[in-house]
């Protein structure tokens, strides 16, 4: 449970994590669990929690690049599962929209006004620049892009290295601990706090909000709506105070200051402000933290690759790309067809939802040899689609790569070997792909 938090007069309710809230709800209402009648409906979260998604996607890829799923808890959708098909769709942003007005970037349905009225609900949407089409997407992306330039990465590197070393130096030897909480979450929340110039003592709020914002299954549980919206409103109130403080200060290098001083973003309405915060928090938190955990789990599963890492530190930059490919911390993105089209022999209709399964593309046998194996010397590891493709490719990709490279370099400098030694709990979700808990023990090589 998260204890009450306060900042500048705001008090945050004591609330469970998103995972705890869903677990509790399904325990009390087992009949409410989502129903998935189609064998290729890969929107089901249990296959990711139980790590048994691989053969399902392999069968789908063998039968074609895209499959129509007529019924799911998220409505009908096309599952796009092959590497070249996803690249093709992402290269045509005018035909296949990312806009929140048409449904956005996740599998979640956008309810009609009639459906909302029938349920007595107000529309609650979070516009964000990744869920916008050109030209608005261009201006907002350009606002935050300076935070992730090569020059900015060079400026940040010494600080990231120092903080990574400090976290690793505090780790206990001869004692089992949770790598997710102690290393992955700690390092990524520190980085987010720096990017936002966020109050340091409150930085764990960023992880808490990220989990509530990024869990797509909450969208099919009506009882969770009020709690989720309330928590995101609290997040917005906290950031609104930071915005007010920064507006009275000189321009700085943090993301909030960049938004304030940008014509493309300084007039955002409250929900758009909230949406872009969610994007930057989930994008900067869930993705890097789950790859930091995925690296450790994969090295333990493939000890020959851990040995290669220990013997060949020159492989570390390529190992970062391969670990991102292997983990794929965001399982999917979504596009919406803006007109009728024939696509890979299938008839797609205007308004159809196309779900691009990056997780599957990164295991495509026609692109990656032996794709279910980690291979840190893989020559084409950089062809992974974990960052997306085209105009919506992850704006923070360089920072993620830098954080992961430094983590591996600092582990190697300490001759640190990490063994999985206890519970492994994966995220039960179809969007964020990662670990809730990874109990490990340290030795030296």
VENGI-V536867 format. One record per helix or strand of 3 or more residues. SS is the DSSP state (a for helix, b for strand). FROM is the first residue (numbers start at 1). TO is the last residue. Records with the same first field share a line. If there is no record, write none. Layout:
# VENGI-V536867
SS: FROM-TO + FROM-TO
This chain:
# VENGI-V536867
b: 5-7 + 10-12 + 66-69 + 77-80 + 332-337 + 341-343 + 346-348 + 353-357 + 416-426 + 435-444
a: 18-28 + 30-32 + 46-49 + 54-63 + 83-90 + 100-102 + 113-119 + 129-131 + 136-148 + 150-169 + 179-196 + 200-202 + 204-214 + 216-220 + 222-247 + 255-260 + 270-301 + 303-311 + 313-327 + 358-361 + 381-383 + 390-392 + 397-413
